[in-house]
Structure formats: C-alpha cells, structure tokens
C-alpha cells in the first residue's frame, strides 16, 4: 500500500508541474490551449485521481491509528477535520458562485436584447453620420456658385464670409493654379 501512495504522489507532482508549465507556456495564446486541450484534460484527471488516492490513503491511515488508540491520533483527526472544513467549504462555495456568475453573465452576452440594442445603436450612428454628410453637402452646394465666379484674389474674404454665415469650422477651396485656400476657426 505504501508503493501506491508514493506512485500517487509522483503522478500528482509530475502532472501538476506539467499543468503549471503548460499554463505558463500557453498564456495569451488561445490556439495553444485548444491544441493541447486533450492533454490538459488527461493531466487534470491524473492530478485529481492522484490527490484522491493520497487523501483516501491518509484518511484510512488516520482511521486505523485512531482505532488502534495511538498517541496523537485524536488531535490529528481534529486538525484534519479543521483543515478540510477550512479548505474545502470555502473552495466549494467560491467555485459554485463563480460557475453561477460565469454561466449567467456569458448567457447575457448572447441575449437577443443586447444584440438588438447593439444593432439599433449602429443604425442610429449611421443615420447621424448620413444626416451630417447630407447637411454638409447642402452647405457646399450653396457656397459653390458664389465661389465659382469669384477671382482668386477675393477667395479668402469670400470664404471667411461664407464660413461665418454657414457656421462651418473649416472651408477649403482649390484655386485654378491648384493651391488650396483655407480658412479656419479655432473653437
């Protein structure tokens, strides 16, 4: 029976170290985790089985010592019970709450209402941009005839007047020579 405990301990240490190494190696790379998912599952199973065998063996040994009336067996049993309650109960509680939180929060990500709200927001943003582009196009069409017939020397003053009357911040016109004429208002 002693060899089984040693084997379980060795399997637990090796699988735990391998799991830790794989975790460190694949951090930030989801494709590696997906590639080694089967190996990770088997290593987790081996670690869980090794720990289970180890705990069962130690519990059996403690029960045997207590039954034989060995010195310190009652105190060891109390400590084992206290450690089990301190370790297992909070761990189980945190695990249960985490699983519930994750399952409910992930379900809400794919909720139809959230999807519809995102699509509605996107449509509203498109409509606002289209309205602004239409308004800007209308302003440019109003300004174009007056600028078309103006000489190049008067463009700057006409642009300033048109910009102020239309409420634009930037106005740019390319002259016949290809150089831009720009007026800008700093808010």
Secondary structure by P-SEA (a helix, b strand, c coil): caaaaaaaaaaaaaaaaaaaaaaaaacccaaaaaaaaaaaaaaaaaaaaaaaaaaaaaaaaaaaaaaacccaaaaaaaaaaaaaaaccaaaaaaaaaaaaaaaaaaaaaacaaaaaaaaaaaaaaaaaaaaaaaaaaaaaaaaaaaaaaccccaaaaaaaaaaaaacccbbbbbccccbbbbbbbcc
